[in-house]
Amino acid sequence: MNIINLGILAHIDAGKTSVTENLL
């Protein structure tokens, strides 16, 4: 479960960074 959660968090973080980069 921890590994899956880390993967999901990493995916969310990647999405946030991509969105912020697009806004910039």
N, C-alpha and C positions, 0 to 999 in steps of 0.2 A: 504493500500500500504506500509506504514512504517513497519508494522509487517512482511509482505512478504519480503521486502528488508532486514530486519534484519536477517530473516531466511536464505536468500540466502548468505548474508555476512558471517554468522556463518558457513554455509556449506562450503564456499570457504576457510575460515580460517582453518576449520578442515582438509580440503584436503591439504592445504599448510603444516600444521604441520605434517600430516602423511607422506607427501613426504619428508620433511626435515628429519624426524626420519628415514625413509628408507635409505636416502643418508648417514646419520651418521652411 
